[in-house]
């Protein structure tokens, strides 16, 4: 009996969970530093802002590629060693990014940053496996770290670029990565792998999880669309805020990331609700909040209050959907956590890359009117998915 109860208890201390959240946020933030300073980077290389915006999409593409090819290794090799290797490579890339003199190399480095930043997604299933009956709570905390990293990246890069230059942003991030290496090496336990077959069979097994779990297919699609809204909004918001009537500088634009952290801070509460079985209601409410934020910014883009409300609503809505999804997928099969995570997060960040690309194209074609329309259409789709899922669940009961 004691063995059973022990298995249900979290094997991670609060300080370990918080440290994992910080490291995960540091990793993911590297993909998003460029968003509020795109105009400065574009000036350095003498190209248009929309063209330099490609580097944000490439970071997400690299992240998706890493999810697909590297994260499944968490089931096959020692997760701690895998995280350390990825962080070491990330450190080298960050140290070298300021040395490039051609924007094509910036694109390449952005791709590589995304590829190695997936260390965050090795941490997430590792925490889920060690969390026992606190899975939803701990996953929520670490997912909070990831979203805070995404949002604080904008604040941080905006201020550092104003104080120094955009290259300093990446040099300081290299320092954060050294801290991350030290924490993982000294504080995290080693976790035995659960998969002993070949790498090709490991990748094949990842895709098999889609066939195996219809819930995973639904959550992956919903997560990808929700994150596409998030990335399209934040990428193009920079362009809106540098124009009339706002004319904001990059450090002021970065401050909007602080508002978005309101969404991140609700994650542990959402995780607890998921642990208690309230996931369906949470997702439906979240999709309504997301839709409300998109409608507000579509109808009233020239009012500061509408932007503030949209930032909060969109971030709360997306975060609520994602934390609930992640907590649910880690209950499907604990022995395949990394592979299940690969499928979900690949869809998630592929959605982000697609959302960034569509947002940029909408901005080029019709300015904020087209961007806002895209946000509303995608949000309606997420709402309908949750509505039909809730109605189907109620019918089955």
N, C-alpha and C positions, 0 to 999 in steps of 0.2 A: 504493500500500500504506500509506504514511504517513497519507494522508487517511482511510483506513478505520480505522486504529488510533486516530487522533485523535478520530474520531466516537464511538469506544467509551469514551473517557476522560471522566470527569466534568469539566464546565466550571465547577463550583462548588468553592471552597476549603472547607476544614473550618470556618473561621470563618463563612463565609457560610451553610453548612448549619446550624450551631449557632444562628446569629442568626435564621434562618428558623424554626427549631424554637421559639425563645423567643417570637418575634412571633406565631406560630400559637397557642401556648399562651396568650398574653396575650389574644388575640381570643376564643378559645373560653371562657376562664375566666369571662367576663362573664355567661354563661348560667347558671352554677352557683353564683355567690356566694350566692344567696338560700337554698340548701338548709339549711345549719346555723343560719341566723338567721331562719327563717320565723316562729318564735314571736315574735321581737322586732318584725318588720315587721307581723305580725298585731296585736300589741298597739298599735302606733302608729295603725293604722287601725280598731282595735276590731272585728276580724272573727276567725273561727276559723282555726286553723292549716291545716286541710284546704282551706278556701276560698282562703287565701293561697297554698297549694301550686299553685294554677292558674298562678301567674306563672312557675313553673319549666317547666310544660308549654308555656306560651305562648312562652317563650324558644326552646324546641325547635321549635315550630311556625314561628316566625319564621325560625329557622335553616334549616328545611326549605324554606320559601318562597324564601329567598335562594339556596339551592342550586339550586332549580328555575329561577329567573328571572334570577339575577345571575351565578352561577359559569360558565354556558356562554359568557358574554361573554369569558372568558379565551381562547377560540379565535378570537374576532372582533376584539378590541381589544388594545392593549398591556397586558399583565398588570400591569406595574409601575404604570402610571397607574391602573388599576382598583383595585389594592390601596390606593393612596394616597387615592383618593376615598372608598372604604369606611371607611378608618381615620379620615379627617377627619370623616365623618358620625358615626361611632361616638364620637369624642371629644366632639362636641356633645351627644349623647344622655347620655353619662356625666356631663357637667358639669351637665345639667339635671335628672337623675333625683331628686336630693335636694330639689328645690324643689316637687315636687307635693304636693298636700294631700288627694287623693282616691285611693282604691285602684284605681279604674277607670283612672286615669292611669298607675298603677304597672303595671297589666296591659298598657296600650298601650306603655309604655316597654320592658317586657320583650320584647314582640313585636318592636319596632324594634331592640333590642339583638341579638336573634337574627338579624335580617335583615342587619345590617351586620357581624356577627361572622364572616360567611362569607368574609371576607378570608383566613382560614386555609385555606379550601378552594380559593382561587385560588393560594395559595402552594404547596400540595401538588403539583398537576399541573405547575406551573412547575418545581419541583425535579426531578420525574420526567423531564421533557423534557431538562433540562440535566445529568442524572446519568450518562448513558452506561451502562457495564456495572456501575455501582455503584447502580443504581436501587433495588434492594431495601434496601440498606444505608442510603442517604440518606432514602428514604421512611420507613424504620423510625425513623430519628432524629427526623424531623419529626413523625411520628405519636406518638413518645414525648413530644415537646413538647406536643402537643395533649392527650394523656391526663394528663401532669403538670399542665398548666393546669387541667384539669377537677378533678383531685384536690386540688391545692394551693389552688384556689379555696375549698374548704371550710375548710382550715386557716387561710388568710389571713383570710377573712371572719369566722370564729369568733373569732379573736384580736382583730382590729381592732374588732369590735362590742363585745367585752368592755372593751377599752381606751378606746374612744370611743363610737361609735354606728354603726348599720348604714349610715347615709348616707355616712359617711367611707369606707366600703369602696369605693363607686363613685367618690368624688372621687380617691382614691389610684389607682384603676384608670385614671382619666383621665390621670394623670401617666405611667403605664406606656404608655398609647397614644401620648403625645407621643414617648416614646423609640422606639416602633415606627415612627412616621412618619419620624423622623430616620434610622433604620437602613435602611428600605426606600428612601428617597430617595437616600441616600449610598452604599449598599453593593450593592444588587441591580441586575443588568443588565436592560436592556430586551429583551423577547422578541417577535419578529415574530409577528403573528397568522397562523393557518393557514386561516381561514374568511372568505370575502369576500362571501357572500350576505346576505340580509336577516335581521333579528332573528327574525322568525317562522319562517323556514326553519332558523335555528340551533336554536331550541327544538324544532321538529319533528325535526330531525336528532338531537337528544339522545335523544328517545324511540325513534328508529329504531335506536339502538345496542342497545336491549333485544331487538328482533327480530333484529338482526344477530348478536348473540353470546349463545348459550344459557348460556355460562359466567357472563356478567354477570348473567343472571336468577337463577342459583343463588347466586352470591356476594352479590347484593343482598338476597335473602330471608334468607340465613343471617346476614348482617351486621346486618340490621334486628332480627331476633329476639334475637341476642346482645346488642345494645346496649339492647334493651328490658329485658332481665334486669338489666343494669348500672344503668340509670336507676331502675327500680322498686326495686331493692335500696337504692341510695344515698338516694333520696328518703324512703323509709319508715324507713330505719335511724335517721334523726334522731328520729322519733316514738318508736321503741323505746327509744332511749338516754336520753330525757328522763323516762321513766317508771321505776317500780320494776322490778327491783331496782337500776337504775343511777343514775337521777337526776343525769345529767351535765349540766354547763353547756355553752354553745355552743362555748367555746374547747376544752374537752375532747373534744367530739364532733368538732371539726375535726381533732384529732390522728389520728383514724382514717384520714384522707386520706393521711397519711404512710405508713401500712401499705400502702395501695393503690398507692403509687408503685413498690413492688416489681414489680408487673405491668408498669408503664411501662418499667422499666429493662431488661427482657428484650427489648424491641422491636428494637434493632439486631442482636442475635443471631438473632432470628427472621427479620429481613430478609436476613441473610447466608445462612441456611438456605434461604430461598426462592430466592435467587440461584443456589444450588447444586442446586436441583431437589428439595428435601425438603419441599415444601409440603403434600402429602397427609397424610403421617405427622404433621407438626406440628399440622395442624388436628384430626386425630382425637384426639391426646393432649390438645390444648387443650380439646376438648369434654368429655373425661372429667374433667379438672381442674375445669371450670366446673360440671359436674353434681355433683361431690363437694362443692364449696363450697355449692351450693344445698341439698343434702341435709343437710349439717352444720347450717346455720343454721335449717332447717325443724325438725329434730329437737331441737336444743339451744339455743333462743334465750335462755335464762336464764343461760348460762355465758359469761363474758367470753372464754375461750379459743376457744370455737366462733365467736364474732363475729370475733376476730382471724384465725382460719383462713379463715373465709368471705370476709372482705375480701381477703385475699391470693389465695385460689384463684379467686374470681370475677373479680378484676382481671387476674390472669395469664391465665386462660382467655379472657376477652373480648379482651384486648389481643393475644394470640397469633393468634386467629381474624382480627381486623381487620387487623393488619399484613400477614399472609399474603394476605388477600383483596386489599388495596390494591396490594401488589406485583404480584399476578397480573393485576389489571385494567389496569394501566398497560403491560402487554405486548401488549394486544389490538390497539391502533392508536395510535401515538404522536401522529399528527396530530389525533386526536379525544380527547385526554386529558381536556380540561376537560369535554366532553360526557359521556364515560364516567364521569368522576368525579361529575358532576351526578347521574346515575342512581343510582350506588352510594350516594353520601352522602345523597341525598334519602331513599332507603330506610332508610339507617342512622339518621338523625336522626328520621325519621318513626317508626321503631321505638322510639326513645328517648322521643318524646312519648307514644306509645301506652302504653309501659311505665310511664311516670310516671303517666298517667291511670288505668291498671288497678291500679297499686300503691296509689294513693290510695283508689280504690273498694274494693279488698280490705281496706285498713286500716279504712275506715269500716264495712264489713260484718262483718268477723270478726277484726280486729286482726292480730297477726303470724302467727297460724296460717294465715289465708287468704293473706297475702303470701308466706309460705314455700312454701305449696302451689303458688302461681302460679310461683314461681321454679323449683321442681322440674319442673313440667310443661313450661315453656318450655325448660329445659336438656335434658330428655329429647328434645325435638323437634330441637334443634341436634345432639345426639349422633347421633340416628338419621340425620339428613341426611348427616353426615360418614361414618358407618358405611357407608351405602348407596353413597355416592360412592366410598369406598375400595374396596369390594367390586366395584363396576362397573369401576373402573380396573384392578384386578387381573385381572378376567375378560377385559377387552380386551387385556391384555398376553399 
